[in-house]
Amino acid sequence: MRSLFIALFIAFPVIIFAQPNYHEGYVLKNNGDTLRGYVNYREWAYSPSSVEFKRNKTNNEVLEFTPQTIKGFQVTGFETYVSYVGLISMNKNIFPDIPSNLDTNRQQGAIFLKQLVTGDHITLYFNNQVGKNRFFIAEKNDVPIELKYFEYYGTSKSDEVYDNLFRGQLLLLIYKYNNGDQKLIGKLEEVRFEQPDLEHIVDLINNNDPNKPVNRIGSEKRVSKIRFFGGIGANITTTKYVYLASTTGSSNGLAGETFNMNYYSLHSYTLSPKINWGIDIFTNPNVQQLIFRAELSYSYANAEFNQNINEVNGTPSAIYSFSFTQYSTSLTPQFLYNVYNTDKLKIYLDAGATLNFLSYSNNSANGSQSVLALKSFWADYPFQAGVVFNRKIEIHFTYTTYAVYTNNIYASFANQSMCLGVKYLF
């Protein structure tokens, strides 16, 4: 099993970057022609520098376009990008990675701008890269103009300066299209250089209803960035008991016994239901390729062991019985990646860390209450793979490595588990 996970870990980056995700769309060529076909719709954490395109979804011929070679492209029903070639700001503006003084440096560049909001008067665009967000405004049939914003440290790291010059640019548009509406100007004074704020003010300038985002690409297919789920599975828990006998002394309440250095390793198995609930948070809810998942689960395990204890001469002297029931309430933050990703079928791998909060009952040794030092908290590291059908039904297999949950130098207990389960994605 360990070799399998090592192989998957090595292959994982190759699978990630090789997986295409073609959706219907088009490319607008520089000569004005529209090239219809399929766009490789990736989960772009940062604005794409190029885009892959197929005339036919089953065709192996892939065309690659950059902002210099096309006017723009669209993934039908989801996202629209236009090309921009010109001067762009270079200052970092995402806290805390901001400059120590005003940086007005601009360079010639060619970038894709994602359309956020449009309307009768103006359109808002977005471009980002590591440490940098850019927003552009374009009036009807005009070239986009970058909104100016500078954030930097003043005399010390605790002294931040915000140059919200973009408010002045938007103020001119309010005077042009809204007759200098004083109520709207008052709202502009509170607008931050952030996507929700800028989308809202642009909607108001366009006389759009901000609560009815009909002027956003893909508004009719808009998918929530979060998703809830619930499920149940069959969980097999292997509890391993390891004992290393000592010489005369006391161990786990067995005072006065004289042992040789025999090593014991015993196993107990439990088949139990595992109930889980949780939430998924998407990087891009349309693509749903990279997902942060937080899962809360409940399960239990019954452990029972019978151990032969030998004297120094090797003659069996006693059989000690240990047993307990462990109840686990577990929280697992994890990252899930769909290595095969279509609307009807997704195949994923994920990994994370499980925080287990434990309670016990029937904790006994030889029929009496045990003094085994069983922990009430421990962590393990699960690996999971699964299949999702039609974005609703998920079947998964989870493997959890051994983790010790005793504070004892003579004996230890550790759990390893495997679970086959099903989830319903709301």
VOPADO-844225 format. One line per field, with one value per residue (C-alpha): residue number from 1; x, y, z. Coordinates in nm, 2 decimals, padded with zeros to 4 digits, always signed. Layout:
<numars>
n: NUM:... .
x: X:... .
y: Y:... .
z: Z:... .
</numars>
This chain:
<numars>
n: 1:2:3:4:5:6:7:8:9:10:11:12:13:14:15:16:17:18:19:20:21:22:23:24:25:26:27:28:29:30:31:32:33:34:35:36:37:38:39:40:41:42:43:44:45:46:47:48:49:50:51:52:53:54:55:56:57:58:59:60:61:62:63:64:65:66:67:68:69:70:71:72:73:74:75:76:77:78:79:80:81:82:83:84:85:86:87:88:89:90:91:92:93:94:95:96:97:98:99:100:101:102:103:104:105:106:107:108:109:110:111:112:113:114:115:116:117:118:119:120:121:122:123:124:125:126:127:128:129:130:131:132:133:134:135:136:137:138:139:140:141:142:143:144:145:146:147:148:149:150:151:152:153:154:155:156:157:158:159:160:161:162:163:164:165:166:167:168:169:170:171:172:173:174:175:176:177:178:179:180:181:182:183:184:185:186:187:188:189:190:191:192:193:194:195:196:197:198:199:200:201:202:203:204:205:206:207:208:209:210:211:212:213:214:215:216:217:218:219:220:221:222:223:224:225:226:227:228:229:230:231:232:233:234:235:236:237:238:239:240:241:242:243:244:245:246:247:248:249:250:251:252:253:254:255:256:257:258:259:260:261:262:263:264:265:266:267:268:269:270:271:272:273:274:275:276:277:278:279:280:281:282:283:284:285:286:287:288:289:290:291:292:293:294:295:296:297:298:299:300:301:302:303:304:305:306:307:308:309:310:311:312:313:314:315:316:317:318:319:320:321:322:323:324:325:326:327:328:329:330:331:332:333:334:335:336:337:338:339:340:341:342:343:344:345:346:347:348:349:350:351:352:353:354:355:356:357:358:359:360:361:362:363:364:365:366:367:368:369:370:371:372:373:374:375:376:377:378:379:380:381:382:383:384:385:386:387:388:389:390:391:392:393:394:395:396:397:398:399:400:401:402:403:404:405:406:407:408:409:410:411:412:413:414:415:416:417:418:419:420:421:422:423:424:425:426 .
x: +00.00:+00.28:+00.44:+00.11:+00.10:+00.46:+00.39:+00.08:+00.27:+00.54:+00.28:+00.05:+00.22:+00.23:-00.14:-00.23:-00.06:-00.16:-00.53:-00.73:-01.07:-01.22:-01.54:-01.73:-01.61:-01.45:-01.14:-01.17:-00.88:-00.70:-00.86:-01.20:-01.29:-01.44:-01.30:-01.55:-01.46:-01.34:-01.13:-00.91:-01.08:-00.83:-00.86:-00.66:-00.55:-00.37:-00.46:-00.36:-00.07:-00.19:-00.49:-00.53:-00.80:-00.94:-01.16:-01.31:-01.32:-01.20:-00.92:-00.57:-00.46:-00.42:-00.38:-00.22:-00.30:-00.15:-00.27:-00.05:-00.21:-00.59:-00.83:-00.98:-01.16:-01.47:-01.56:-01.93:-02.15:-01.86:-01.58:-01.48:-01.13:-01.00:-00.64:-00.46:-00.13:+00.02:+00.16:+00.08:+00.16:+00.42:+00.39:+00.30:-00.03:-00.13:-00.05:+00.19:+00.41:+00.40:+00.69:+00.85:+00.78:+00.57:+00.63:+00.48:+00.69:+00.50:+00.62:+00.50:+00.31:+00.05:-00.20:-00.55:-00.82:-01.12:-01.45:-01.63:-01.92:-02.06:-02.35:-02.48:-02.18:-01.87:-01.71:-01.49:-01.20:-00.95:-00.60:-00.38:-00.04:+00.16:+00.15:-00.05:-00.41:-00.50:-00.85:-00.93:-01.23:-01.34:-01.62:-01.82:-01.59:-01.29:-00.95:-00.94:-00.77:-00.60:-00.74:-00.46:-00.40:-00.08:-00.03:+00.30:+00.47:+00.54:+00.80:+00.76:+00.60:+00.31:+00.25:+00.06:-00.02:-00.32:-00.33:-00.68:-00.64:-00.90:-01.17:-01.09:-01.11:-01.45:-01.57:-01.52:-01.75:-02.01:-02.02:-02.03:-02.30:-02.49:-02.50:-02.27:-02.52:-02.41:-02.55:-02.34:-02.03:-02.08:-02.07:-01.76:-01.57:-01.60:-01.50:-01.19:-00.96:-01.13:-01.34:-01.68:-01.66:-01.56:-01.82:-02.09:-01.99:-01.97:-02.32:-02.44:-02.27:-02.43:-02.77:-02.77:-02.94:-02.65:-02.88:-02.95:-02.61:-02.75:-02.45:-02.20:-02.08:-02.22:-02.47:-02.73:-02.49:-02.34:-02.24:-02.18:-01.83:-01.92:-02.10:-02.22:-02.22:-02.32:-02.24:-02.18:-01.93:-01.81:-01.50:-01.25:-01.02:-00.71:-00.59:-00.23:-00.11:+00.27:+00.43:+00.79:+00.84:+01.07:+01.25:+01.11:+00.90:+00.56:+00.40:+00.04:-00.06:+00.10:+00.33:+00.58:+00.59:+00.93:+00.95:+01.21:+01.25:+00.99:+00.82:+00.45:+00.25:-00.12:-00.41:-00.78:-01.02:-01.35:-01.61:-01.82:-02.02:-01.85:-02.08:-01.95:-02.06:-01.87:-01.82:-01.63:-01.48:-01.39:-01.11:-01.33:-01.68:-01.73:-01.43:-01.43:-01.08:-00.90:-01.12:-01.05:-01.26:-01.33:-01.49:-01.64:-01.68:-01.78:-01.68:-01.58:-01.35:-01.37:-01.03:-00.97:-00.64:-00.53:-00.15:+00.06:+00.32:+00.63:+00.86:+01.24:+01.26:+01.02:+00.73:+00.39:+00.26:-00.04:-00.27:-00.36:-00.67:-00.71:-01.01:-01.17:-01.41:-01.28:-01.52:-01.37:-01.50:-01.27:-01.20:-01.01:-00.90:-00.78:-00.71:-00.89:-00.78:-00.99:-00.73:-01.01:-01.26:-01.59:-01.94:-02.07:-01.76:-01.48:-01.19:-01.00:-00.71:-00.68:-00.47:-00.49:-00.46:-00.71:-00.75:-00.91:-01.10:-01.14:-01.34:-01.34:-01.56:-01.52:-01.16:-01.04:-00.75:-00.83:-01.19:-01.08:-01.06:-00.75:-00.48:-00.36:-00.25:-00.48:-00.48:-00.79:-00.64:-00.41:-00.36:-00.32:-00.28:-00.54:-00.51:-00.83:-00.94:-01.29:-01.53:-01.81:-02.11:-02.30:-02.16:-02.40:-02.29:-01.94:-01.80:-01.46:-01.20:-00.99:-00.67:-00.53:-00.18:-00.10:-00.09:-00.01:-00.23:-00.07:+00.17:+00.35:+00.71:+00.61:+00.31:+00.14:-00.18:-00.21:-00.50:-00.50:-00.82:-00.97:-01.31:-01.54:-01.82:-02.07:-02.15:-02.43:-02.32:-02.58 .
y: +00.00:+00.24:+00.17:+00.26:+00.60:+00.68:+00.60:+00.82:+01.10:+01.09:+01.07:+01.34:+01.65:+01.49:+01.40:+01.75:+01.94:+01.69:+01.69:+01.89:+02.04:+02.15:+02.34:+02.50:+02.85:+03.07:+03.27:+03.62:+03.66:+03.99:+04.03:+04.02:+03.66:+03.43:+03.08:+02.86:+02.53:+02.43:+02.61:+02.43:+02.58:+02.55:+02.65:+02.96:+03.09:+03.36:+03.52:+03.29:+03.39:+03.17:+02.96:+02.62:+02.57:+02.29:+02.32:+01.98:+01.83:+01.49:+01.64:+01.60:+01.93:+02.19:+02.56:+02.79:+03.16:+03.45:+03.81:+03.92:+03.67:+03.72:+03.99:+03.76:+03.44:+03.30:+02.98:+02.98:+03.05:+03.09:+03.34:+03.60:+03.74:+04.03:+04.10:+04.41:+04.52:+04.84:+04.98:+04.80:+04.88:+04.67:+04.76:+04.49:+04.57:+04.26:+04.30:+04.22:+04.19:+04.56:+04.80:+05.02:+05.33:+05.45:+05.25:+05.40:+05.18:+05.07:+04.84:+04.74:+04.41:+04.18:+04.03:+03.87:+04.06:+03.88:+04.05:+04.09:+04.33:+04.51:+04.73:+05.03:+05.25:+05.07:+04.73:+04.61:+04.38:+04.19:+04.06:+03.91:+03.76:+03.67:+03.96:+04.18:+04.26:+04.48:+04.62:+04.79:+05.00:+05.04:+05.26:+05.14:+05.04:+05.20:+05.05:+04.94:+05.18:+05.05:+05.17:+05.33:+05.21:+05.21:+05.05:+05.08:+05.11:+05.46:+05.53:+05.19:+04.85:+04.96:+05.27:+05.18:+05.43:+05.38:+05.59:+05.53:+05.72:+05.48:+05.67:+05.98:+05.78:+05.65:+05.99:+06.12:+05.84:+05.92:+06.28:+06.17:+05.90:+05.97:+06.36:+06.38:+06.18:+06.29:+05.98:+05.77:+05.99:+05.93:+05.55:+05.59:+05.73:+05.39:+05.17:+04.96:+04.82:+04.48:+04.29:+04.30:+04.67:+04.76:+04.53:+04.70:+05.06:+04.97:+04.82:+05.14:+05.35:+05.13:+05.16:+04.78:+04.62:+04.48:+04.21:+04.08:+04.02:+03.97:+04.16:+03.91:+03.64:+03.31:+03.47:+03.22:+02.93:+03.09:+02.82:+02.88:+02.87:+02.64:+02.30:+02.09:+01.71:+01.42:+01.06:+00.72:+00.44:+00.10:+00.16:-00.12:-00.02:-00.22:-00.16:-00.28:-00.35:-00.36:-00.46:-00.47:-00.65:-00.51:-00.66:-00.66:-00.36:-00.21:-00.16:-00.05:-00.15:-00.50:-00.44:-00.69:-00.90:-01.02:-01.04:-01.12:-00.89:-01.06:-00.84:-00.87:-00.74:-00.82:-00.69:-00.64:-00.55:-00.36:-00.31:+00.00:+00.27:+00.60:+00.91:+01.23:+01.58:+01.87:+02.16:+02.21:+02.54:+02.58:+02.78:+02.80:+02.67:+02.63:+02.40:+02.24:+02.09:+02.21:+02.19:+02.26:+02.03:+02.04:+01.71:+01.62:+01.25:+01.01:+00.64:+00.39:+00.09:-00.20:-00.33:-00.66:-00.84:-01.15:-01.15:-01.44:-01.31:-01.53:-01.55:-01.54:-01.91:-01.90:-02.07:-01.91:-01.76:-01.55:-01.43:-01.06:-00.93:-00.57:-00.41:-00.07:+00.10:+00.41:+00.68:+00.92:+01.26:+01.38:+01.70:+01.66:+01.96:+01.84:+01.93:+01.75:+01.75:+01.61:+01.44:+01.36:+01.63:+01.65:+01.76:+01.40:+01.22:+01.33:+01.12:+01.27:+01.22:+01.41:+01.42:+01.61:+01.58:+01.44:+01.58:+01.31:+01.39:+01.07:+00.93:+00.57:+00.33:-00.03:+00.04:-00.27:-00.50:-00.85:-00.74:-00.44:-00.07:-00.02:+00.24:+00.24:+00.59:+00.64:+00.98:+01.19:+01.36:+01.25:+01.32:+01.10:+01.15:+01.00:+00.94:+00.93:+00.86:+00.88:+00.91:+01.17:+01.12:+01.41:+01.64:+01.47:+01.12:+01.05:+00.71:+00.71:+00.49:+00.63:+00.48:+00.61:+00.53:+00.39:+00.65:+00.58:+00.72:+00.61:+00.77:+00.46:+00.34:-00.03:-00.06:+00.12:+00.12:+00.24:+00.26:+00.22:+00.23:+00.18:+00.31:+00.26:+00.52:+00.72:+01.09:+01.31:+01.65:+01.92 .
z: +00.00:+00.08:-00.26:-00.43:-00.25:-00.34:-00.70:-00.70:-00.53:-00.81:-01.09:-00.94:-01.09:-01.43:-01.41:-01.30:-01.58:-01.85:-01.77:-02.03:-01.98:-02.31:-02.31:-02.60:-02.68:-02.94:-03.02:-03.17:-03.42:-03.47:-03.82:-03.66:-03.75:-03.49:-03.46:-03.29:-03.12:-02.77:-02.52:-02.26:-01.95:-01.67:-01.31:-01.35:-01.01:-01.20:-01.53:-01.82:-02.04:-02.32:-02.41:-02.58:-02.85:-03.06:-03.36:-03.28:-02.93:-03.05:-03.27:-03.15:-03.31:-03.04:-03.12:-02.87:-02.86:-02.66:-02.61:-02.90:-03.15:-03.07:-02.96:-02.69:-02.62:-02.44:-02.26:-02.35:-02.05:-01.81:-01.88:-02.14:-02.18:-02.40:-02.50:-02.38:-02.52:-02.37:-02.05:-01.73:-01.36:-01.19:-00.82:-00.57:-00.41:-00.20:+00.17:+00.32:+00.01:-00.08:-00.15:+00.11:-00.10:-00.39:-00.70:-01.02:-01.25:-01.57:-01.84:-02.19:-02.16:-02.33:-02.10:-02.09:-01.91:-01.76:-01.80:-01.47:-01.52:-01.82:-01.90:-02.10:-02.02:-01.89:-01.85:-01.56:-01.63:-01.40:-01.43:-01.16:-01.10:-00.80:-00.56:-00.80:-00.88:-01.18:-01.27:-01.60:-01.71:-02.07:-02.21:-02.50:-02.79:-02.62:-02.52:-02.15:-01.91:-01.59:-01.26:-01.05:-00.70:-00.49:-00.15:+00.02:+00.36:+00.49:+00.75:+00.91:+00.86:+01.07:+00.86:+00.54:+00.27:+00.03:-00.29:-00.42:-00.74:-00.91:-00.72:-00.92:-01.25:-01.15:-01.03:-01.39:-01.51:-01.25:-01.38:-01.74:-01.71:-01.38:-01.39:-01.08:-00.86:-00.51:-00.34:-00.58:-00.52:-00.15:-00.20:-00.42:-00.12:+00.06:-00.24:-00.18:-00.45:-00.43:-00.68:-00.49:-00.42:-00.78:-00.93:-00.71:-00.81:-01.18:-01.16:-01.01:-01.28:-01.54:-01.37:-01.32:-01.03:-00.82:-00.69:-01.04:-01.20:-01.55:-01.70:-01.58:-01.82:-01.70:-01.46:-01.58:-01.49:-01.18:-00.93:-00.56:-00.44:-00.16:-00.14:+00.15:+00.16:+00.39:+00.37:+00.53:+00.49:+00.60:+00.81:+00.90:+01.19:+01.27:+01.63:+01.69:+02.04:+02.09:+02.42:+02.51:+02.84:+03.11:+03.39:+03.75:+03.80:+03.73:+03.40:+03.34:+03.69:+03.67:+03.97:+04.09:+03.77:+03.64:+03.26:+03.00:+02.70:+02.48:+02.22:+02.15:+01.86:+01.85:+01.63:+01.67:+01.40:+01.40:+01.12:+01.20:+01.02:+00.96:+00.93:+00.78:+00.70:+00.55:+00.32:-00.01:-00.11:-00.48:-00.63:-00.95:-00.90:-01.27:-01.32:-00.97:-01.02:-00.70:-00.39:-00.02:+00.18:+00.56:+00.68:+01.02:+01.08:+01.36:+01.40:+01.67:+01.73:+01.97:+02.07:+02.26:+02.32:+02.52:+02.60:+02.73:+02.98:+03.03:+03.33:+03.30:+03.25:+02.96:+03.14:+03.07:+03.39:+03.30:+03.03:+03.05:+02.87:+02.75:+02.60:+02.53:+02.30:+02.13:+02.00:+01.74:+01.64:+01.36:+01.17:+00.84:+00.64:+00.30:-00.06:-00.33:-00.70:-00.98:-01.21:-01.45:-01.47:-01.67:-01.57:-01.57:-01.43:-01.20:-01.06:-00.77:-00.53:-00.20:+00.11:+00.44:+00.81:+01.06:+01.41:+01.62:+01.95:+02.14:+02.43:+02.57:+02.75:+02.87:+02.93:+03.13:+03.20:+03.33:+03.40:+03.61:+03.52:+03.31:+03.37:+03.01:+02.91:+02.61:+02.46:+02.41:+02.10:+01.82:+01.45:+01.14:+00.77:+00.54:+00.16:-00.04:-00.39:-00.53:-00.82:-00.86:-01.08:-01.22:-00.95:-00.70:-00.60:-00.47:-00.40:-00.22:-00.06:+00.23:+00.37:+00.70:+00.82:+01.16:+01.44:+01.81:+02.08:+02.41:+02.65:+02.77:+02.73:+02.77:+02.55:+02.27:+02.08:+01.72:+01.47:+01.09:+00.90:+00.55:+00.46:+00.15:+00.15:-00.04:-00.02:-00.15:-00.27:-00.21 .
</numars>
